[in-house]
Amino acid sequence: MARSVANSASSPSKKSTAKSPATSKAAATKPAATKATASKKGTVKSSKTAKPTKAKGVKSKAVELESKAVEPKKSTTAKKKPAASTSSKAIKSETVRSWYDYPELYEMGFLKETPQEADFLTDAFEKYVPFPVKSVLEAGCGSGRLICEMAGRGYSMTGLDLNPTALKYCKKKLKKDKNKANLVVGDMTQFSFDQPFDAAVNAINTFRHLESEEAALAHLNCVADHLKTGGIFVLSLHLLPRGSDLWGTERWSAKSDDVSVHYALTVVETSLKTRLEKLRISMLVKKQDEKFRLSDHITLRIYTVKQLKELLDKCVKLKLIAVHDFWYDIDNTQKLNADACDTVLILQKV
């Protein structure tokens, strides 16, 4: 799943200077899984098609701004074979739509950190769970970068997400690597499975897509109801530390053999009163024969440490037993104080 321009610097796997909680690669990693109802066998009947990037549905427009072609001037001189142009192609168009509908492109920006996150999860399971962890639920799994990584390590993975396109992409990757996982289109505030899980995960800032206190608490309670006693919920998110800047832009890039993607994440609206901030996400995609830009807007809920603690106090089924940060060092715990920023919470089912 992203970075927060607000309070994360270049990578969610490293400590960052305090800025704002939203603008970080982690802020956009994955969509929130909301607005569907799951059946007991893990299948979900969606009552409403919802955008994957927000809990209540941040509207995305589908608008194309096409550049106009310029007719070349006719020449009165003898015709010659035109020389091959060495300049890069102009951006053909900008499409405003959910970037989660392009899982192979947005995922590129986060794959580098995935093995380190998976290592940390494995260490956390061994350190904090009093029994061997085999079954793991990831809420808001998106393209399934952690699902695929953990499945490859032998865990029985279940992934829940709103976006069927992303889950289809995840299924394709699993099949390619000869791994398996249970993938369900569903709502992370109200889902139902027959068997409880040994552990659960909500990766970087996916939780913040839940825009209200009610939705956030419903998610915590639903996860707790699906954990075995003693099992843990690993919840990672960016907090708003004291003295931080609410505005900012973060840029990073990734490339493969045939494509490069340049990402930008910018806070365009923010309010401490409503505790919501709106971010513009942009992906400039460069391929061998074309160049285009995708953009989208997402809304995230803002949390100070005080606000987060007040929310956790309302969920009596989960107990906070440890705090880490985005260094993902299992031996290095942190304090949940006013300076906390890139935060990984270990919550245990009681």
DACOR-V522325 format. One record per residue. RES is the residue in one small letter. PSI is psi in whole degrees, 0 to 359 (* if undefined). Layout:
BEGIN
res->(RES & RES)
psi->(PSI & PSI)
END
This chain:
BEGIN
res->(m & a & r & s & v & a & n & s & a & s & s & p & s & k & k & s & t & a & k & s & p & a & t & s & k & a & a & a & t & k & p & a & a & t & k & a & t & a & s & k & k & g & t & v & k & s & s & k & t & a & k & p & t & k & a & k & g & v & k & s & k & a & v & e & l & e & s & k & a & v & e & p & k & k & s & t & t & a & k & k & k & p & a & a & s & t & s & s & k & a & i & k & s & e & t & v & r & s & w & y & d & y & p & e & l & y & e & m & g & f & l & k & e & t & p & q & e & a & d & f & l & t & d & a & f & e & k & y & v & p & f & p & v & k & s & v & l & e & a & g & c & g & s & g & r & l & i & c & e & m & a & g & r & g & y & s & m & t & g & l & d & l & n & p & t & a & l & k & y & c & k & k & k & l & k & k & d & k & n & k & a & n & l & v & v & g & d & m & t & q & f & s & f & d & q & p & f & d & a & a & v & n & a & i & n & t & f & r & h & l & e & s & e & e & a & a & l & a & h & l & n & c & v & a & d & h & l & k & t & g & g & i & f & v & l & s & l & h & l & l & p & r & g & s & d & l & w & g & t & e & r & w & s & a & k & s & d & d & v & s & v & h & y & a & l & t & v & v & e & t & s & l & k & t & r & l & e & k & l & r & i & s & m & l & v & k & k & q & d & e & k & f & r & l & s & d & h & i & t & l & r & i & y & t & v & k & q & l & k & e & l & l & d & k & c & v & k & l & k & l & i & a & v & h & d & f & w & y & d & i & d & n & t & q & k & l & n & a & d & a & c & d & t & v & l & i & l & q & k & v)
psi->(* & 195 & 158 & 113 & 334 & 307 & 14 & 137 & 256 & 331 & 141 & 349 & 1 & 155 & 151 & 160 & 152 & 125 & 251 & 158 & 344 & 318 & 81 & 152 & 326 & 334 & 335 & 9 & 312 & 155 & 156 & 141 & 105 & 166 & 53 & 164 & 130 & 149 & 172 & 334 & 14 & 357 & 153 & 132 & 112 & 124 & 346 & 135 & 125 & 153 & 139 & 351 & 357 & 160 & 314 & 357 & 89 & 119 & 135 & 130 & 152 & 96 & 134 & 131 & 99 & 139 & 147 & 134 & 142 & 124 & 130 & 147 & 140 & 138 & 142 & 353 & 172 & 143 & 139 & 154 & 122 & 143 & 147 & 133 & 135 & 356 & 153 & 152 & 145 & 157 & 121 & 317 & 165 & 126 & 125 & 107 & 174 & 123 & 346 & 349 & 0 & 63 & 326 & 337 & 311 & 330 & 330 & 328 & 356 & 354 & 328 & 325 & 349 & 312 & 322 & 320 & 318 & 322 & 317 & 317 & 316 & 316 & 320 & 320 & 318 & 326 & 321 & 346 & 128 & 11 & 162 & 131 & 124 & 315 & 132 & 134 & 132 & 118 & 131 & 51 & 346 & 230 & 352 & 30 & 318 & 325 & 310 & 319 & 314 & 325 & 322 & 342 & 4 & 4 & 148 & 103 & 141 & 127 & 132 & 129 & 157 & 335 & 108 & 332 & 316 & 319 & 325 & 320 & 318 & 316 & 321 & 318 & 318 & 316 & 320 & 321 & 4 & 40 & 167 & 152 & 156 & 114 & 127 & 130 & 117 & 178 & 125 & 3 & 349 & 90 & 165 & 128 & 152 & 321 & 142 & 160 & 156 & 329 & 162 & 156 & 139 & 103 & 176 & 110 & 0 & 323 & 326 & 351 & 341 & 110 & 348 & 161 & 322 & 316 & 319 & 315 & 323 & 321 & 314 & 315 & 322 & 319 & 314 & 320 & 341 & 14 & 145 & 150 & 128 & 344 & 162 & 154 & 115 & 110 & 119 & 135 & 161 & 133 & 164 & 101 & 161 & 142 & 13 & 159 & 132 & 347 & 157 & 169 & 139 & 140 & 142 & 172 & 163 & 155 & 155 & 195 & 327 & 3 & 146 & 146 & 129 & 121 & 147 & 135 & 118 & 133 & 122 & 338 & 142 & 146 & 122 & 338 & 312 & 346 & 36 & 145 & 141 & 133 & 144 & 126 & 134 & 136 & 116 & 112 & 126 & 117 & 176 & 325 & 4 & 164 & 130 & 165 & 135 & 140 & 158 & 165 & 139 & 155 & 132 & 149 & 139 & 138 & 126 & 169 & 318 & 314 & 322 & 317 & 321 & 322 & 315 & 326 & 335 & 343 & 91 & 349 & 346 & 137 & 130 & 117 & 345 & 156 & 132 & 182 & 191 & 12 & 341 & 46 & 110 & 337 & 357 & 99 & 160 & 167 & 139 & 82 & 187 & 345 & 358 & 143 & 280 & 104 & 133 & 114 & 138 & 108 & 129 & 138 & 127 & *)
END
